[in-house]
Amino acid sequence: MRAARHLLSRLAFSSTPPRASPDPSPGAGPTAAGSLLTPTRRRHARSTHYVGDPMATTADSTSTRPTPPAPEDATPTTKLKSWDFFRSMGSPKYHVAPMVDQSELAFRELCRRHGATCAYTPMIHARLFVEDLKYRKEIFTTHINDRPLLVQFCANDPDMLLAAASIVAPHCDGVDINFGCPQRIAKRGRYGAFLMDDWTTVHDLIHKLDQNLSVPVTAKIRVYDDLETSVKYAKMVEAAGAQLVAVHGRTREQKRAADVRANWAFIAEIKKALRVPVLANGDIRTRREADACLEATGADGVLSAEPLLENPSLFSNPPMYEPTDLSVPLPVEGDVNCALLHEYLEITRTHQTPLRMVKGHVHNMVGSWLKEFTDLRDWLNRTPHSEMTVDKLQAWTKELQGRVNLVKRNEGRVRPIPKKSERQLAREAAEAAKEAAIEEQAREEDAVAGASSVDRTRFFVFLTFRSIPLFSPGPLALARDDTIR
């Protein structure tokens, strides 16, 4: 998480430019394009740890997955548009949504093996991609079978966006612009969903790519609180040049998917209003829900993000996994995700992947069981990155799978029972001891304060009685004396 937060912190548009790479220009020729697809260990060994073969995806590799050549006949005027573009990709219905640090090449391949028919890259910061060669090599890798592929950028400068998009254009089917990220980092950087307040910039970003890029431009947007504005916004995006529009059925303020259902009705109305293909995003946790969304919205495809991280086989048909309770399909029951994790780790042997991304997928896929087997969670969290290898991770996964199957055989359980780790228990015991000590100290202070108060009261009473005579005739006594006389 610390590494992920560090990467996210770099996604803000800083007023201080980062140190430029030796050759930041998008037109740097074969070297720039080749290095883009060559995640070599040499330039990353100091700061980023990887798993997998560092030479598996090099541009000059003789493997069966070479880098796709740039399309020689693609120009801004001859590129495919709208439905021709969508059909050229095979009219894909089931899409891996763009996810920061999570929809990388290895995970895209895993999802494609299990039903996904199109995929987005992680969201890429356009300026960093142009200016920082190290960031460029790490964030974008692909191969000839990684298609159809949409490369997503966040930006607020049309010229910078075009420079970044021009680098990846020969290696993808289209370039997507992120207008949907609702996170605080996007607000600070003025991109993503926070451009919904600046329609001029949204228009200019799309129009710049539509007029100058050799591949189609697409857009991922969110809805507003009201339908009329949502439809107007989507139509503006289309008019600016977007050849495909993906619509997340939540507003910018509705960040947590668990808190509010996606508004499929709004997506359906946007689909009716646009002439380009429309994809629906939101509340896609199973293949059944994906098909229900397609039917309810009339959309041409669906995207899934967080649910797909928990169940990479979500789009498989027939389903690789059927939950016992359809209303609670996640987390995945039994050892299904252990098998998927083994498969993912095998893919990382071919496609070198930063360890922070790998560990993120481990936690997403089997994290629910780590709440029960806390010793395995502690190993994953404590083992230094320099000592973690694919072999060790696969042995760890095999151990976890054995325990999950043992629980099923002995107890008939397919879901975990969260337990507290030794560290957690020790921390709670320390907190309890601290609270007990504080309470004991408070009692002692109250006792001392109470004793002092009693002593002061007794002393005051003593002084009061010393100052009063033993007999003092009052008015009634004098009146009686007068009466006697």
Disulfide bonds with the S-S distance in Angstrom:
none
